[in-house]
Amino acid sequence: MSTTTRTRALALPLLLLPLFLAGVATTAEEGYRLERKLWKGQRLKVEERQENAFDYKVKASGVMGDPTGRTSQTGKSVETKLRVYSQQMTAAFLDGRYRLERTYEKAVKETSKGGSAKKDVLGTSLNGKTVILAGRIGAVGVESEQGPVADDDKNDATFPEKIYGILPTATVKTGESWNVPGEVIGPIFFGPLYNPVGFKANAKGRLKDVVTQDGRKCARILLQLELAVQRTEQLPGVTYKVEGNMLFGMEEGTILTFDIAGPVQYETSKDGAAIKVDGSTLMRYRATVVDHGADPE
């Protein structure tokens, strides 16, 4: 091979090198769009567990308790809510409106007090009912033709829909974080009790990585939420400091699992008694996609 031929042979790979490196850089900089998708006919099977454990202290004076102001009463309580239901998206539109039909096979509340192993189990107003959730992404209401649904249960029913508001509004890369505005995160956790006055939030999400799980491309998301509500005459002071993990099916645009847990504190008063509660909260969600569904109309 002549010197000229060898030089040309070496020059060709060098000329292609920038193109190769450009391709590598493009792949490394790939961003992901993590957004709720609507699929008419999509069916899910869901299990939820919500647990709140509290240690409370009541300080009172005069008739209600010790005049020195020492703690006059302490106690413990644990409340666990279990919900199992099947869900079908019966309507989905390109403008973000949708309708869900959800049938609760089980929706019960277990309570125990004073550290006792004995539990009182009661069905909630969702137990055994079929309810309709309708509205737009991030704002849905609850109705049932099978009797009224309590406000607390409405908040529980809409939480898995509202939590989609935590997802980023722009594309994100692996390892990238985003902030969740207070006006978004407040209604998710406090529902109709949310008031922007006196509310503080430091809420962040981070795309940990993208994995394949059970044949699905999924985003693993980390959550850090610090929420505080200033005490008023009508509402208690509340402080949350929780962390969570979320698994998001990217093709389905559907949250498949989440676990959110951490400490919570309440401060309020009643009939002259100061009440302080230290506790913890746990929210666990598991969804199985039974039917992917079709494109929205």
ZAZAMI-103671 format. One record per residue (C-alpha): residue in three letters; x, y, z. Coordinates in steps of 0.001 Angstrom, whole numbers, plus 500000, padded with zeros to 6 digits. Each point is the difference from the previous one (the first is absolute). Last residue first. Layout:
BEGIN
AlaXYZ;...
! end
This chain:
BEGIN
Glu439113511141521177;Pro502687498503502227;Asp502159497128498689;Ala499080496447501022;Gly500229497887503174;His503002498313501658;Asp497926497284501670;Val500776498320503347;Val502689502454501086;Thr500869499160503606;Ala500087502803502555;Arg501669500079503426;Tyr499756502981502363;Arg501497500546503472;Met499532503047502227;Leu501700500081503404;Thr499700502700502660;Ser501806500592503255;Gly499152501618503281;Asp500450502790502471;Val496804501658501223;Lys499756503119502155;Ile496746501127501599;Ala499637503144502069;Ala496844499925502124;Gly497756503076500245;Asp496925498285498620;Lys502009498585497100;Ser503460500962498809;Thr502230499220497011;Glu503439498728499061;Tyr500624497158497552;Gln503254498254499065;Val500870497591497180;Pro502950497663499541;Gly500734498041496812;Ala498643497768497272;Ile499049499953496318;Asp500019496756498006;Phe498881500068496379;Thr499147497453497355;Leu498742499743496416;Ile499479503653499139;Thr498698500132496428;Gly501259501615496797;Glu499447496595498401;Glu503280500089498061;Met501888501598502886;Gly498725497814502828;Phe500903502031503095;Leu501485498414503112;Met499995502390502968;Asn502164500183503109;Gly499325502258502942;Glu501201502356502665;Val498070501819502701;Lys500376503048502194;Tyr496494501166500833;Thr499095502795502430;Val496459500948500984;Gly498612502873502065;Pro496370499305500697;Leu497179501751498123;Gln497135502327500971;Glu501672502312502523;Thr503188499909497933;Arg503207497935500042;Gln502421500544497135;Val500178497115497550;Ala503385498409499254;Leu501114497652497244;Glu503395498405499367;Leu499881497482497154;Gln502850498016498484;Leu499092497633497159;Leu502115497528498018;Ile498854498792496566;Arg500710496723498242;Ala498915500258496379;Cys498667496867498339;Lys500322498270496643;Arg497789496935500321;Gly500920496325499490;Asp499350499133503631;Gln502400502782500952;Thr502305501755497556;Val501866502855501639;Val500375503785499758;Asp501943501723502764;Lys499762502170503130;Leu497818502708498478;Arg499765502489502858;Gly496998501672501601;Lys499964502946502369;Ala497639501631502459;Asn500929502801502367;Ala496646501343501080;Lys498659502744502231;Phe496350500808500688;Gly499010502974502158;Val497603501385497398;Pro499894497572497064;Asn497045498222501631;Tyr499545496267499535;Leu497077498592501984;Pro498262498940496756;Gly502687497366499391;Phe502893500082502469;Phe502550497697498350;Ile499359500554496302;Pro498516503479500560;Gly503343501229501432;Ile502297498314497438;Val498797502068497053;Glu499691503468501569;Gly503289499309501792;Pro501842499515496732;Val501769496635499347;Asn503697500511499364;Trp502013497887497564;Ser502989497687500204;Glu502254498422497353;Gly501780496694500615;Thr498831498492496720;Lys498827502783497723;Val496798501998500207;Thr497452501242497456;Ala497708502765501243;Thr496927500162502278;Pro501532497605502520;Leu497707497484501778;Ile498710501001503453;Gly496592500898498543;Tyr499457496288499339;Ile499351499873503750;Lys496507501343499384;Glu498798496747498446;Pro501249497679502771;Phe498645502533502559;Thr496459500142498556;Ala498572497057501929;Asp501673500942503294;Asn498679503566499767;Lys496520498693499206;Asp500302497645502974;Asp500693502914502326;Asp497017501898498535;Ala497631497080500608;Val498405498351496939;Pro496212500037499755;Gly498000497017498707;Gln500092497513497142;Glu499720502501497158;Ser503563501086500689;Glu501954503168499259;Val503617501065500344;Gly501657503086498475;Val503191500358497979;Ala502600502743499647;Gly503593498989499162;Ile499198498760496493;Arg496472501132499257;Gly496629499030501411;Ala498243496780500946;Leu500331497367502688;Ile496964497719500127;Val499383497677502923;Thr499006496352500320;Lys499471499030503619;Gly500952496990502108;Asn501794502125502608;Leu500261503628498917;Ser498140501418503030;Thr502586498279502189;Gly499570496488501401;Leu500975499701503632;Val502638497944501765;Asp500827500560503684;Lys503376498547500781;Lys501259498323503174;Ala503796499902500183;Ser499852502846502500;Gly502652502721499867;Gly497643502447501680;Lys497588500046497096;Ser499235497885496954;Thr498240500884496752;Glu499348498103496764;Lys498255501739497111;Val498451498095497121;Ala499592500342496235;Lys499646496628498277;Glu498682498909496626;Tyr499846503634498994;Thr498755500471496442;Arg501452502940498040;Glu498579501540496842;Leu502340502679498719;Arg499171502966497767;Tyr502367502239498066;Arg500639503574498893;Gly503512500887498847;Asp499150501831496735;Leu500745496837497996;Phe497071498192501592;Ala499637496828502047;Ala496827498164501039;Thr499322496681501776;Met503363499766501740;Gln499585496791501978;Gln500915499336503621;Ser500038496948502240;Tyr500239500468503735;Val501751499053503224;Arg500233502544502831;Leu501537499646503451;Lys500068502824502537;Thr502086499718503159;Glu499621502174503085;Val502318499672502978;Ser499492501782503314;Lys502117500841503002;Gly499303502003503125;Thr500981502735502388;Gln498011502124502438;Ser500631502725502576;Thr503364501193498773;Arg501066502692502478;Gly498214503335499873;Thr500391500681503720;Pro496200500091500316;Asp499876496240499193;Gly496950499249497924;Met496711501051498491;Val498684501967502981;Gly503041502227500188;Ser502717499292497449;Ala500555497800496954;Lys502769498249498120;Val499120497109497694;Lys502672497750498525;Tyr499594497741496976;Asp501988497129498556;Phe498691499224496523;Ala500234497280497324;Asn498465500586496569;Glu499811497206497435;Gln498739500044496418;Arg499957496842497913;Glu498851499838496399;Glu499398497108497597;Val499092500580496365;Lys498875497981496962;Leu500090502207496922;Arg497992500149496786;Gln500631502329497067;Gly496852500284497861;Lys500787503481498704;Trp503678500662500549;Leu501055503320501539;Lys503675500728500533;Arg501502501692503049;Glu503416501455499282;Leu503662499111500357;Arg501763501330496887;Tyr503526498673499968;Gly503230501750498976;Glu502890498571498018;Glu503304501785500649;Ala502103496839500041;Thr498437498804496729;Thr500760503286498276;Ala503565499981501316;Val500619496499498650;Gly498677500997496579;Ala502210503093499965;Leu502976497832500907;Phe499360497786496990;Leu499626502984497684;Pro503195501553501384;Leu501855496679499422;Leu498909499570496365;Leu502784502254498671;Leu502542498200502156;Pro498768496627498714;Leu500524501238496405;Ala503431501555500613;Leu501678496720500863;Ala499006498345496715;Arg500923503166498075;Thr503457500002501576;Arg500484496297499232;Thr499070500580496339;Thr502413502900499715;Thr502846497993501581;Ser499419497193497536;Met498604496626500985;
! end
